[in-house]
């Protein structure tokens, strides 16, 4: 029907894609291993696009311009459908590996890069991967109450829930924590007679009462302490336990990438500063090796600019002690102030000054969260 240009039944393409994804497996000793389809496109398309872009300047201009557009389109597609995907993590890791491979094969043999510089670049890459590995771990998931491993989609807790043994539902006002600036510290104990408080702190999906600044991630399906955002590049949430590692990974990536770009441009465009060489390098397309190196430099520069913008926003948010989630809610409710040209949204709720804000960030995850007597019982 597709070849004959006839209409397909509703959901036919989705069923075909699901079947292909289920059948895509690799034989292994303990049985066939299923391959995530989103891992494959970066491994195949990235080397092909970069090698084609190295054939001519115009081809490079078209491909390097279209790649960010395609990536953004796929991001908004998956974000609108609330789907988790390994595409961005696969693209990031494979881009690092392939750029490092091109650097060792095409740039280092020219003899203008010293051994110590290669070691420094390699160490930066290893440190960045170590920080990324730490950022991939538990972001600070709130424990699911006992007997509720499968979160339901109920609304407010009813009377039968209040009598459960989890100790999280329907605690009377005598056991409630004090509220500061309209939000509770620790676990906020709210009763069924206070619908406003329940609406504010109760997570109907996870069936628990969230502490202040915690939020529910619809992609992960869990509540996270001090939820900042769900990062597609690590395919995980950024929360209280991994926010520091996330900033470290971004910082190491920026330093390593800029250093690698500088070494490559000094090799293929000698006698020019890196910024001038990035915009004007007459001998870049004199041979295919130089053209491929120059194309990879521009690809790295585009990715580095995007990651640099993310790092800048993160540093500004930390300086004002606001999370991405809180900034979005403040914009939606029109309760925040736009500062620095709209780069940061100051909610004013947790801002205690630059030094105190950074001190609070550096102490994240240093001590286990306080638990009430009802939680322990």
N, C-alpha and C positions, 0 to 999 in steps of 0.2 A: 504493500500500500504506500509505503514511503517513496519507493522508486517510481511508482506510477503517479505520484503527486496527489494521492488521495488522502482524505482526512483520517487521522489515526484515532482510535478510541481514547477516551480520557484516561490519563495515567499510563498509557502504553510505554512511552519513552522512559518514565520513571521505573517501571517494572523491568524493562530491558536493561537499564543501567544497574539496577539492584542485582539482577541475575548475573551480569558480567562481573560485577564487583565480588559476588559470592564465589564465582568459578575461578577467579584469578588467584591461583595458589601455586606455591613452589614446593616440589617434592622434598621431603626431609626424612631423617632417620626415624623420628617419632611420629611421623604422619605429615601430610601436606600442610604447609603453613600459609594462612591467608594473607594476602598482600593488600594493604590499604591503597585504593586507587589514587587517592590524593598525593601519595608519595611519588608516583611515576612521572607526571608531567615535568617537574623541575629537572629530574635526572636525565630526561631525554631532550627537552626543548631548549634548556639553557645553553648547553655546549653548541647545539645546532645554530641557534640565533646568534651567539657571539662569533662563531666562525663565519657565518654568512655576513655579519656586520663588518668583519675585517676585510671583506673583499673590495669594498669601495666606500668612500666617504659618505655618499648619499644613502647607501644601504645602512651604514652605521647610524646615520641621523634618523632614518625612519624607524629602525628597530629599537634603538635606545629611547626614542620618544614614545613608541607604542607599548613597550614593556611595562612602564609604570601605570599606564592607562588600563592595561589588561589586569594587572595585579589589583588595582583599586576596584575595578569592576567585579572581580571575583570576591574581593573582601565584602563589598556591599551586598553582593548576592547571598553569601553565606551568613552575613550579619542579619539580613532581613529575614532569612529562614530560621535563624537561631540554631545553626548547625555548627558542630565542632568539626574541624578539618586539620589534617597534618600537612596541608599544602604549604603553608607559610613557614612552618618549622623545617620542613624538607627543603624548601627554597633557600632559607637562610643558612642551614648547615652545609648544603651542597655548594652554595655560592662561596662560602668560606673555603671549603676544601678545593674547589676548582680554581679559585683565584690563587691559592697557595701553590697549587700544582703548576699553573701557568707561570707564576713568579719563579719557581725553582727551575723550570724547563726552558723558559724563554728569556728571562732577565738575568738570572745569576750567571749562566755561561758566558755572558758578554764580558765578564771580568771587572766590572765597575762596582760591584757590590762586595763588601768585605765579609769575611766569615763571622765576625762579631755582630754585624748588622743582621745577618740571617738568623743568628742565635737569638738576638733581641726580638726580632719579628716572631720567631717560633715561640718564645716564652710568652709574649703577649697573646698569641693565639691560644696557648694552653691555659693561661690564666682566665681568658674570656670563656673558654669551654667549661672550666671548673666552676666559674660563677654561674654560668648558664645551667649547669647540672644542679647546682644548689637551688637556683630559682625554679627549677622544674619540680621540686619536692613540695611537701604540704604547705600551702600558703596560709594555713591557719583555719582549717575547716572546723566548724562547730560540731561536737559529737551529736549524733542522732540519738534521741531518747531511746531507752531500752524498750523493746517490743514494738519499735516503729522503724525497723530497718528499711522498709519500703515506704517512702514518704507518700502520703495521700494528698489529695487536693481539696480537703475540707476547709471550711472557712474558720469561724471562731470556734474555740473549744466549747463543747456542751457540758452538761452536768456529769455525764458518765466519764468524760475525759478528766474532769476535775478530781475524780476519785482514783485516778491511776497512780501507779507506784513510781512514776518517773520524777515526781516532785517538781515538774515544770509548769503545770497547768493549774490555773485558778487559785493561786495562793492568795490568801486574804491580804487586806491592806496593811495588817500589822507586820507582815513579813516583807513588805515592799522596801526597795532601796530608795535612798534619797535621789531626787532628780536635780541635775545641774544644767542650767541653760535649756531646760525643756527636754533633756534626754537623760536616761538613767545611767548610773555608773554601775558596771558589772551587769548581772542579770536583773532586769527590771521585772519585779513581781507585780502583775496586774491582775485584777479580778474580773470576773465576767460582768460585774456591774459597771465596769468602766470601759465602754466600747471604744472610746477615743484612744486610750492607752493601748488597748489590744490591737487596734488597727495600726498603731505606730510601731509596736515592737514585736508583734506576733507574726511568725512566718507560717502561713497556712500550708505551704508545701512540705517543709521540713518538720512541721508540728513542734516548734519550740519557740521560746522567747529569746530574742536576740539581744546581746549587750549593745551598748552605745557604739555607733560607727560601723557595726557589722551590717552586711548586706547579703542578699541572695543572688547567686549567679544563675541565670536561666540556662546558660550553656553547660555548666558543670552540674547543675541540679543540687547544689549545696550552699549552705550559708558560710560565709568567710568572715573572720574577725578583721576589722578595719579594711574592708574591701576597697581597693583602689579601682581596679578595672580588670576585665578579662583580656589578656594579651594573646592575640592570635599568633604572634611570632614564637611564643613558647608553648602555645596550646594549653595554657593554664591561667588560673587567676593570679593576680598580684595582691597579696594581703599582708597581714601583720608579720607572718613568719618568713616571707621570702622577698619583701620589698627592698631590703638592703642588698640582697644578692642580685636582684633585678637591676638596680642602679649600678652595681659593680660591673655586671655583664655589659651594660650599655657603655660604661666609661672605658672599659678595656677594649671593647669593639671600636670605639671612636679613635682611641690612641693607636691601636694596631693598624686600623684601616688608613688613617692619615699617614702613618709612618710608611706603610707599604706603598701607598700612592706616591709619596715623595721619593722613595728609592727608585721606583720604576720610571718616573719622569726624569730624574737625574741621569738615568741610564740611556733612555731612548731619545731624550731631548737635552743633550748636554749643553751647558752654557746658558741655560735659561732658568729663571725661578719657577717653582712648581705651578704657581697660579698662571703665569704667562704661558708656560708649556702646555697647560691643560687647555687653554684657549687657542694657542697657535704653536703648532709643532710641524714645521715644513717637511721633515724627513720621516714622519710617522708612517706613511704609506709607501715608503720606498721599498720595503720587503714585507713579506707576509708575517714574519715573526714580530716586527715592530708594530705592524697594523693590529695584530691580535693583542699585543700588550697594551697598546693605546686604547683599544676598544674596551678591554677589561678595566683599565684605569677609569674610563668614563662611567662604566657600569658601577664600579665601586664608589665613585664620586656621587652618583645619584642615590645609591643605597645609603651612603654615609650622611648625605644631606637629610634624608628622611629620618634616619635614626637620631641624628643630631637634634632635629626638631622635637622628637619624642623626649630625648634626654633634657632638653631645655625646659619643656613644659613640666617634666617631673621635678626638676630642681626648683623651679618657681613654686610649684605646689607644696613642696616640702618646706620652702622658706616661709610660706603662709599657713602651713599646717592644715592643708585641705587636700582631700582625695579627689580623684577624677569623678567618682560616683557622687560625692557631695557637691562638686562643681556643676555637674549636670542637673542634679535636683534643684540647686539654687537658681540655675538658669530657667528651669521649668517653672518654678514657683516665684521667680522674680524677687528673690530674697538676697542675692549677692551683689557685690560691687565688682565691676570690670576694671582691672588695673593693667598697666603696661600695655595699652592698646588692645586689651581683650585677651592677652595671653594667659592670664590667671584670673580666677574668680574667687574673691575673698568673701567667705561666708561670715567671718568675724566671730564664729562660735568657738573655735579652738585656737585662734591666733594669739600667741603669747609673746611675740617678738622673735626676731631672727634667731638669736642664740638659743632661746628656750625651744623654739620649734625644731631646730636641728638637733638639740640635745634629746628631745622626745623621739625624733626619728632614729637616732643612733642607738637608743635604748630599746627599740622594738624587739620583742621576742627574747629579751634578756632574762626575764623571769616568767614562770608559768602563770597564766591568768588565775585570778582569785576565784574560788568557787564557794558558793554558799552552803550552809548546812543541809538545805533541802536537796542540793545536787549530790552531796556525798552520800546521804541516806538513799 
